[in-house]
Structure formats: C-alpha cells, structure tokens
C-alpha cells in the first residue's frame, strides 16, 4: 500500500495591505546606502540630474522626489542652479528635533523629562568613575568645566555651557546608544536650562555658582574612582535641578519648542 501523498504547504497570497515601495523610495534607499557606507563621502556632490536619470532609469519627478526624501533627512542639500546635490553625514539635530516635537505632541511634561535624566546620567557618571583609563576623560571634563567660571554673570551663555557638560558626561561614558539618546534630548534640556535661568528672578548667580561647584565636585569623584559616591552625588544634582526647574516652570508644564 503506497504512502499518502503529503499535502502541499499552504502559501497565502500577500496581504492586500502589503505596500510595495515607490520607485522614488528605492532610489533614495540606494543613495542613502551609498552615503552611509562612504561611497558618497560628505562634501562631495551627487552626479548631475541627467546622469542620475540614466543610472536609475526613472522619470525626472521620481528622481526629484527621491532627492527630497534625502534632503528631509539632512543627508543632502539641494541648491537651485547647482550642478549636483551636496552630500552630508546624518545630522543628529534632525532626529533630535523630530524627537522633541514627538514628545511635545504626546504631552510630555518636565517631570517626565527629569525622570529620564535621572536614569541616564548617574549611570554614565558611574561608568566614568569605574573606567581604568579615566585620566583622559577627566581632562576633557575639566576643559569643559573650566569655561563655566567665566560665565557666572551671563546666565544665558552659562545655560548652554551647562548643557554641554551634561552631554559630555554621557558621551565620554562610551555607550553609543546612550549618547544618541542624550543627544536627542539635548534640545529640550538646553531649552529648560535657558528657561529656568530666565525665570530665576535675581537668583541667577546663586544657581550658576552652585552648578559650577557641583560640576567641579563630580569630576573630583570620577578622578578618585569613587563610583558609588559619584553616582549618588550626580543623582542628587539632577534632582536638585529638577526641583528648581519645576518650581520656576511648573511640574506639569509640557515641553515646548515652538514659541
């Protein structure tokens, strides 16, 4: 008796919701890949329009749509009358601005922002204090921090310097993912630093002096390898900054980048 013939495997047709990429997207994908892989280095220009049309065998509107996609991502800049679009590396500010606007649309509050920073920054400080070769990292932190005493009576400029110090702590910890998250929050963090000083009502010098001392002290703890104390101290610094900002800006204030 012969064995039964196995049933053919079921193979369903693609869902009707499956979207086929537009030709402009395919062209943009190929150019994007070449930029990311360095085949089209920053500063170079793309081939002119007739050449790209011949390479990709697409219509002029399709090619221009592809270039608009890349321009919206900050990967190229197109100037009228130029021979070709200029190539750029991916710019974190594009992602940062988009992230900031997404947070604003979702009604993200200042409390929420500070909660994220309490998770992000103290861990980075611990990593710096635990790094066996931290001498070079401490040198870079000191170089940034030494700018601050010259700005004690310039709260607006000081706010930008403070933002840079916070971001440098995370960057030097060496985790690229956390650094990217920190950079994406930078625009909001910088905005709240400026707004806090703007509403400080005569307390600006007190705030800049205290922040400068805290920045100096955390560097000392990192240099000494006091990981537990450095992490604890920086969490306290973030919490103090949160209390101060929320007092001036309001705990339920939604992050705002549009005014």
C-alpha positions in Angstrom: 0.0 0.0 0.0 1.5 3.3 -1.1 2.1 6.1 1.5 -0.3 9.0 1.3 1.0 12.0 -0.7 1.7 14.8 1.7 -0.4 17.9 1.2 1.3 20.8 -0.4 2.3 23.5 2.0 -0.2 26.4 2.2 1.1 29.5 0.7 -1.1 32.5 1.1 -1.1 35.5 -1.2 0.4 38.6 0.2 -1.9 40.7 2.3 -3.6 43.4 0.4 -2.2 45.8 3.0 1.4 44.9 2.0 2.8 48.1 0.4 5.2 48.0 -2.5 7.9 50.7 -2.1 7.6 53.5 -4.6 10.3 53.9 -7.1 11.4 57.2 -5.5 11.9 55.3 -2.2 14.0 52.7 -3.9 16.2 55.3 -5.5 16.5 57.1 -2.1 17.4 53.9 -0.4 20.2 53.2 -2.8 21.7 56.7 -2.5 21.3 56.6 1.3 23.2 53.3 1.5 26.0 54.7 -0.6 26.2 57.8 1.7 26.2 55.7 4.9 28.9 53.3 3.6 31.1 56.2 2.4 30.8 55.5 -1.3 29.5 59.1 -1.5 31.7 61.0 1.0 30.5 64.1 2.9 31.2 67.3 1.0 31.0 65.6 -2.4 28.2 66.3 -4.8 25.9 63.8 -6.3 26.1 63.3 -10.1 24.0 65.8 -12.0 20.4 65.1 -12.8 20.9 63.7 -16.4 23.5 61.2 -15.0 21.2 60.0 -12.2 18.3 59.7 -14.6 20.4 57.4 -16.8 21.7 55.4 -13.9 18.3 54.7 -12.3 16.1 54.7 -15.4 13.4 56.8 -13.7 11.5 59.9 -14.6 12.6 63.4 -13.5 9.7 63.7 -11.0 10.6 60.4 -9.4 14.2 61.4 -9.1 13.4 64.7 -7.6 11.0 63.0 -5.1 13.9 60.7 -4.1 16.2 63.7 -3.5 13.6 65.5 -1.5 13.4 62.4 0.8 17.2 62.5 1.4 17.1 66.3 1.9 14.4 65.9 4.6 16.8 63.5 6.4 19.6 66.0 6.2 21.7 63.7 4.0 22.0 66.1 1.1 21.4 69.8 0.4 20.0 70.9 -2.9 20.6 74.4 -4.2 18.9 75.8 -7.2 21.3 76.2 -10.1 24.0 73.9 -8.5 25.5 71.1 -10.6 24.5 68.5 -8.0 23.2 68.0 -4.5 25.9 68.2 -1.8 26.3 65.1 0.5 26.3 65.3 4.3 26.7 62.9 7.1 23.5 62.1 9.1 22.8 65.0 11.4 21.7 64.2 14.9 19.9 67.5 15.1 17.3 66.3 12.6 16.5 63.3 14.8 16.7 65.5 17.9 14.2 68.0 16.6 11.8 65.2 15.5 12.1 63.5 18.9 11.4 66.8 20.7 8.4 67.5 18.6 7.1 64.0 19.2 7.5 64.4 23.0 5.6 67.7 22.7 2.8 66.2 20.7 2.4 63.4 23.3 2.1 65.9 26.1 5.4 65.0 27.8 5.9 67.0 31.0 9.1 68.4 32.6 8.7 65.8 35.4 8.8 63.1 32.8 12.0 64.6 31.2 13.8 64.8 34.5 12.8 61.2 35.4 14.6 60.1 32.2 17.7 62.1 33.0 17.8 60.6 36.5 18.1 57.2 34.8 20.5 58.2 32.1 23.2 60.5 33.6 24.1 58.9 37.0 24.8 55.6 35.3 27.1 57.4 32.9 28.9 59.1 35.8 29.4 55.7 37.4 30.8 54.3 34.2 33.3 57.1 34.0 34.4 56.6 37.7 34.9 52.9 37.0 36.9 53.3 33.8 40.5 52.2 34.3 41.9 54.8 31.8 39.8 57.7 33.0 42.6 60.3 33.2 42.0 61.4 29.6 38.3 61.6 30.3 38.8 63.7 33.4 41.0 66.1 31.3 38.2 66.6 28.8 35.6 67.2 31.5 37.9 69.8 33.2 38.5 71.6 30.0 34.7 71.9 29.5 34.0 72.8 33.2 36.7 75.5 33.3 34.6 77.6 30.8 31.9 77.9 33.4 33.5 80.3 36.0 33.9 82.9 33.2 30.1 82.8 32.6 28.7 83.1 36.1 27.2 86.5 35.4 26.0 85.5 31.9 23.1 83.1 32.7 22.1 82.6 29.0 25.6 81.6 28.0 26.0 79.6 31.1 22.9 77.6 30.3 24.5 76.4 27.1 27.7 75.5 28.8 25.9 73.5 31.4 24.0 71.6 28.7 27.3 70.8 27.1 28.8 69.5 30.3 25.8 67.2 31.0 26.0 65.8 27.4 29.8 65.3 27.7 29.4 63.1 30.8 27.2 60.7 28.8 29.3 60.9 25.6 32.6 60.1 27.5 31.0 57.0 29.1 31.4 55.4 25.7 28.0 53.9 25.1 26.9 54.9 21.7 23.2 54.1 22.2 23.0 56.2 25.4 25.0 59.0 23.8 22.5 59.1 21.0 19.6 59.3 23.4 21.3 62.1 25.3 21.9 64.0 22.1 18.3 63.6 21.1 17.2 65.1 24.4 19.8 67.9 24.2 17.5 70.5 22.5 14.9 70.1 25.3 17.4 70.0 28.1 19.1 73.2 26.7 15.7 74.9 26.4 14.8 74.1 30.0 18.2 75.4 31.2 17.6 78.7 29.5 14.0 79.0 30.7 15.0 78.2 34.3 17.6 81.0 34.3 15.3 83.4 32.5 12.7 83.0 35.4 15.1 82.9 38.2 14.3 86.4 39.4 17.6 87.5 40.8 18.8 84.0 41.7 20.9 83.5 38.6 24.3 84.0 40.3 23.4 81.6 43.0 22.3 79.0 40.5 25.4 79.3 38.3 27.8 79.2 41.3 26.1 76.1 42.7 26.1 74.3 39.4 29.7 75.1 38.8 30.7 73.7 42.2 28.7 70.6 41.6 30.3 70.0 38.2 33.8 70.5 39.7 33.0 68.1 42.6 31.7 65.3 40.3 34.9 65.5 38.3 36.9 65.0 41.5 34.8 62.0 42.4 35.2 60.5 39.0 39.0 61.1 39.1 39.2 59.4 42.5 37.3 56.4 41.2 34.5 56.9 43.8 31.8 55.3 41.6 29.1 54.9 44.3 29.5 58.4 45.6 29.8 59.9 42.1 26.6 58.2 41.0 24.8 59.3 44.3 26.0 62.8 44.1 25.0 63.3 40.4 21.6 61.9 41.1 21.2 64.5 43.8 22.4 67.2 41.4 19.8 66.1 38.8 17.1 66.0 41.5 18.0 69.5 42.7 18.0 70.9 39.2 14.6 69.2 38.7 13.2 70.8 41.9 14.4 74.2 40.8 13.2 74.0 37.2 9.8 72.6 38.2 9.4 75.4 40.8 10.0 78.0 38.1 8.4 76.3 35.1 5.7 74.2 36.7 5.7 70.4 37.2 3.1 69.7 34.6 4.5 72.1 32.0 4.6 70.3 28.6 7.9 70.6 26.9 7.6 73.4 24.3 9.9 74.2 21.4 7.6 76.1 19.2 7.3 79.5 20.7 
